[in-house]
Amino acid sequence: MNHKLQLPAAPALLSRKSWTVFLVCLLAVGVLAPMLNLLVPEGSMFHLSDYAVALIGKIMCYAICALAMDLIWGYTGILSLGHGLFFALGGYVMGMYLMRQIGRDGQYQSDLPDFMVFLDWKELPWHWVLSDSFVATLALVVVVPGVIAAVFGYFAFRSRIKGVYFSIITQAMTFAAMLLFFRNETGFGGNNGFTDFKRILGLPMATPGMRMTLFVLTGLTLLGCFLFARWLVTSKYGRVLQAIRDAESRVMFSGYSPLPYKLSIWVISAVMCGVAGALYVPQVGIINPGEMSAANSIEIAVWAAVGGRASLIGPIVGAFLVNGAKSWLTVTAPEFWLYFLGALFIAVTLYMPNGVVGLLAKFKRKGGVA
């Protein structure tokens, strides 16, 4: 008598309740926010101000980075302290395109960016060749962080560097890149970076319509990244990643090579950060080497930890909570912000190992039992 082995069915991408929440978020980003900002008068209590649009748009970019960190740290067990580099690389690629879009409207009325004229450059450096093409810029936003992550990750994972040692070398890599970008001769604007953007695709950037367009694109990208990440972690590929996180040696004994799995999720995570950086720059209006600072990369890990690792929604919540608190504290008590961030990270590590989302789930279970 033949008995066929029945494999467990793949879990649904989202539950019915989760799909409802997802669609509500989609409508909020694509319909409600534009209406409240563009159609509701400024004097109304329901008006969404330009400041709020810029702030939420910026935080949504951060949320994409937090989601990327969750894939590599929460689901694969690899703590990176260098994801700020990939975020900045995507931002610089977009910044180069935006600088070329200025044309002769700059201070020196030259085809070269103003900082190059100031430094007496006579022509664009070789790495600026494709910067006037929007299609090439979109491709490079993905390719540049992806290639650098692939090269670095291949040698690191092949050498079986893991744990705190991997975290340290990712931070060292980011710090070295920051020092490189600070140098004027590299052609990235030195310590000032890129700013004074005027147009994108030939359209003026300083208009309510363009700001809202960038806001909606960022929101849709965040929702798309969430669905993609959910699909990844619920697939066989995602189960192998979690097995590597929990017991890498057992995965190897089971016949799986961890290298391609770790390298691929590392590259995917880096590309997501690069896309977030490309969306961030036109909304904020500046990119400089400070985005590669050690503190910025550590903050990405803090967002994931505060919200709740290995939950996907947790890092998004953490990004909004931490950056919302930062926006408020840096205005009311700027000298206490870093102390607050450090205390928050310690408190989450000691008392909320599963983050805010895990704590809420625990209370919900207790309430159900009661």
C-alpha positions in Angstrom: 0.0 0.0 0.0 1.5 3.3 -1.1 1.4 6.2 1.3 2.3 9.6 -0.1 4.1 12.0 2.2 1.9 15.0 2.7 3.9 18.2 3.2 2.3 21.0 5.3 0.5 23.6 3.2 2.2 26.9 2.8 0.8 29.5 5.2 -1.3 32.3 3.7 0.5 35.5 2.9 -1.8 37.4 5.2 -4.8 36.6 7.3 -8.2 38.1 6.4 -7.8 40.6 9.3 -4.3 41.5 8.2 -5.4 42.1 4.6 -8.1 44.4 5.9 -5.4 46.4 7.9 -3.2 46.4 4.8 -5.9 47.8 2.6 -6.7 50.5 5.2 -3.0 51.5 5.2 -3.0 51.5 1.4 -6.1 53.8 1.3 -4.6 56.1 4.0 -1.4 56.5 2.0 -2.8 56.7 -1.5 -6.1 58.5 -1.0 -6.7 60.0 2.5 -3.3 61.7 3.0 -3.4 63.5 -0.4 -6.9 64.6 0.2 -6.1 66.0 3.7 -3.0 67.8 2.4 -4.1 69.1 -1.0 -7.9 69.5 -0.7 -8.6 70.4 2.9 -8.0 74.1 3.7 -5.0 74.9 6.0 -7.2 76.4 8.7 -9.1 73.2 9.1 -8.3 70.8 12.0 -8.3 67.9 9.4 -5.6 69.5 7.3 -2.4 67.5 7.0 0.4 70.1 7.0 3.4 70.0 4.7 5.6 69.6 7.7 3.7 66.4 8.7 3.9 65.1 5.1 7.7 65.6 5.1 8.1 64.0 8.5 5.9 61.0 7.8 7.6 60.5 4.4 11.0 60.5 6.1 9.9 58.1 8.7 8.5 55.7 6.1 11.9 55.7 4.5 13.4 54.7 7.9 10.7 52.0 8.3 11.9 50.4 5.0 15.4 50.3 6.5 14.0 48.8 9.8 12.2 46.1 7.7 15.5 45.4 5.9 17.3 45.1 9.2 14.6 42.6 10.5 15.2 40.3 7.5 18.9 40.1 8.2 18.9 40.3 12.0 15.4 39.1 13.2 15.1 36.2 10.7 18.7 35.3 10.0 20.4 36.2 13.2 23.0 38.5 11.6 23.4 41.9 13.3 24.6 44.5 10.9 25.9 47.9 12.1 26.6 49.1 8.6 23.2 49.4 6.9 23.6 53.2 7.0 26.1 52.7 4.2 23.6 51.1 1.9 21.0 53.8 2.7 23.5 56.5 2.0 24.7 54.9 -1.3 21.1 54.8 -2.6 20.7 58.4 -1.5 24.0 59.5 -3.2 23.0 57.8 -6.5 19.7 59.8 -6.5 21.5 62.9 -5.3 23.8 62.8 -8.3 20.8 62.7 -10.6 19.1 65.6 -8.8 22.4 67.6 -9.0 22.5 67.1 -12.8 18.9 68.2 -13.0 19.8 71.6 -11.7 21.5 72.4 -15.0 22.6 76.0 -15.4 20.3 77.2 -12.6 23.1 76.9 -10.0 25.0 79.7 -8.5 27.8 79.5 -11.1 25.5 78.9 -14.0 27.6 76.0 -15.2 26.8 72.5 -16.5 28.9 71.1 -13.7 27.5 71.0 -10.1 28.4 74.1 -8.1 30.8 72.3 -5.8 32.8 71.1 -8.8 33.1 74.6 -10.2 34.2 75.8 -6.7 36.9 73.2 -6.6 38.0 74.1 -10.2 37.0 70.8 -11.8 36.9 71.0 -15.6 34.8 67.9 -16.3 32.6 65.3 -14.6 34.4 62.4 -13.1 33.8 58.9 -14.6 31.4 57.8 -12.0 29.0 60.6 -12.9 28.6 59.5 -16.5 25.1 58.0 -16.2 23.9 60.5 -13.6 21.8 62.4 -16.1 19.6 59.4 -16.9 16.6 58.7 -14.6 16.4 55.1 -15.8 20.1 54.5 -15.2 19.7 56.1 -11.8 16.9 53.8 -10.8 19.0 50.8 -11.9 22.1 52.1 -10.0 20.0 52.6 -6.8 19.6 48.8 -6.8 22.9 47.8 -8.4 25.4 49.9 -6.4 24.3 48.8 -2.8 23.7 45.3 -4.1 27.1 44.8 -5.7 29.0 46.2 -2.7 26.9 44.1 -0.3 27.5 41.0 -2.4 31.3 41.5 -2.5 31.6 42.3 1.2 29.1 39.5 2.2 30.7 36.8 0.1 34.1 37.2 1.7 32.7 37.7 5.2 30.3 34.7 5.1 32.8 32.5 3.3 35.2 33.2 6.1 32.4 32.3 8.6 32.6 35.6 10.4 29.6 35.9 12.6 28.4 37.4 15.8 30.0 40.5 17.3 32.9 40.2 14.9 30.6 40.6 11.9 28.9 43.6 13.5 32.2 45.3 14.1 33.5 44.9 10.6 30.3 46.2 9.1 30.6 49.3 11.3 34.3 49.6 10.2 33.3 49.3 6.6 30.7 52.1 7.0 33.1 54.4 8.8 35.8 53.9 6.1 33.2 54.8 3.4 32.2 57.9 5.4 35.9 59.0 5.5 36.2 58.4 1.8 33.1 60.5 1.0 34.3 63.3 3.1 37.2 63.8 0.7 36.6 66.5 -1.9 38.6 64.7 -4.6 36.2 61.8 -4.7 33.6 63.9 -6.4 30.8 63.5 -3.9 30.6 67.0 -2.5 32.9 66.5 0.5 31.4 67.2 3.9 28.6 69.3 2.4 27.3 66.6 0.2 24.5 67.4 -2.3 21.8 69.9 -1.8 19.8 72.7 -3.4 17.9 70.3 -5.6 15.4 72.0 -8.0 13.8 69.4 -10.4 13.1 65.8 -10.8 12.2 64.5 -14.3 12.2 68.1 -15.4 9.4 69.0 -12.9 9.9 71.4 -10.0 10.4 69.7 -6.6 9.2 72.5 -4.3 5.5 72.1 -5.0 2.8 70.5 -2.9 2.0 68.1 -5.7 5.5 66.8 -6.0 5.9 66.5 -2.3 2.7 64.4 -2.1 3.8 62.3 -5.1 7.0 61.4 -3.3 5.1 60.7 -0.1 2.7 58.3 -1.9 5.5 56.6 -3.7 7.3 56.1 -0.4 4.2 54.7 1.3 3.5 52.3 -1.6 7.1 51.2 -1.5 7.0 50.5 2.2 3.8 48.4 1.8 5.3 46.6 -1.2 8.5 45.8 0.8 6.3 44.5 3.7 4.4 42.1 1.4 7.7 41.0 -0.3 9.3 40.4 3.1 6.2 38.5 4.3 6.4 36.3 1.2 10.0 35.6 1.8 9.8 34.6 5.4 6.8 32.4 4.9 8.4 30.5 2.0 10.8 27.5 2.3 13.6 30.0 1.8 12.5 31.9 4.9 12.2 28.7 6.9 15.8 27.9 6.1 16.9 31.5 7.1 15.2 31.0 10.5 16.9 27.6 10.9 20.2 29.3 10.2 19.4 31.8 12.9 18.5 29.1 15.4 21.1 26.5 14.7 23.4 27.0 11.7 25.5 23.9 12.4 22.4 21.7 12.2 21.5 23.3 8.9 24.8 22.4 7.5 24.5 18.8 8.8 21.1 18.6 7.1 22.7 19.2 3.7 22.1 22.9 3.3 25.0 25.4 2.6 24.3 28.6 4.7 26.4 30.7 2.4 24.0 31.3 -0.5 21.1 31.9 1.9 23.0 34.4 4.1 24.5 36.2 1.1 21.2 36.5 -0.8 19.3 37.9 2.2 22.2 40.2 3.0 22.0 41.6 -0.6 18.2 41.9 -0.5 18.4 43.8 2.8 21.1 46.1 1.4 19.0 46.9 -1.8 16.0 47.7 0.3 18.1 50.2 2.3 19.4 51.7 -1.0 15.8 52.2 -2.3 14.9 53.8 1.0 17.8 56.2 0.7 16.8 57.1 -2.9 13.3 58.0 -1.7 14.6 59.9 1.3 16.9 62.4 -0.5 14.3 64.2 -2.7 12.0 64.6 0.3 14.6 65.8 2.7 16.6 67.8 0.2 20.1 66.9 1.2 22.5 64.0 1.4 26.0 64.1 3.0 28.5 61.6 4.5 26.9 62.1 7.9 24.2 59.5 6.8 27.0 56.9 7.1 27.8 57.7 10.7 28.0 54.8 13.2 25.1 56.3 15.1 22.7 56.2 12.1 23.4 52.5 11.5 22.9 51.7 15.2 19.6 53.6 15.2 18.4 51.2 12.5 19.0 48.3 14.8 17.3 50.2 17.6 14.2 50.6 15.6 14.0 46.9 14.9 14.7 46.0 18.5 12.1 48.5 19.9 9.4 47.4 17.6 10.1 43.7 17.9 12.4 41.5 15.8 11.2 38.7 13.6 7.7 40.2 13.3 8.0 42.4 10.2 5.3 44.8 11.5 7.4 45.4 14.7 10.3 47.2 13.0 7.9 49.5 11.2 6.2 50.3 14.5 9.6 50.8 16.1 10.7 53.2 13.3 7.6 55.4 13.8 7.8 55.3 17.6 11.5 56.1 17.9 11.6 58.8 15.2 8.4 60.3 16.5 9.9 60.6 19.9 13.1 62.0 18.3 11.2 64.6 16.4 9.5 65.8 19.6 12.5 65.5 21.9 15.0 67.2 19.6 12.7 70.3 19.7 11.7 70.3 23.4 14.9 68.9 25.0 17.6 68.2 22.3 20.4 67.7 24.9 18.5 64.6 26.3 17.8 62.8 23.0 20.9 60.5 23.0 20.4 59.7 26.6 16.8 58.7 25.9 17.8 56.6 23.0 20.4 54.7 25.0 18.1 54.2 27.9 15.4 53.0 25.5 17.7 50.4 23.9 18.8 49.1 27.4 15.2 48.9 28.6 14.0 47.0 25.5 16.9 44.6 25.8 16.3 43.9 29.5 12.6 44.0 29.8 11.1 43.7 26.3 13.2 41.2 24.3 10.3 40.9 21.8 9.8 44.6 21.5 6.6 46.6 21.7 4.7 44.3 19.3 5.7 41.3 21.4 4.6 43.0 24.6 1.2 43.9 23.1 0.8 40.3 21.9 1.7 39.0 25.5 -1.0 41.3 27.0 -3.5 40.1 24.4 -2.8 36.5 25.3 -3.2 37.2 29.0 -6.5 39.0 28.3 -7.7 36.1 26.3 -6.9 33.6 29.0 -8.5 35.8 31.7 
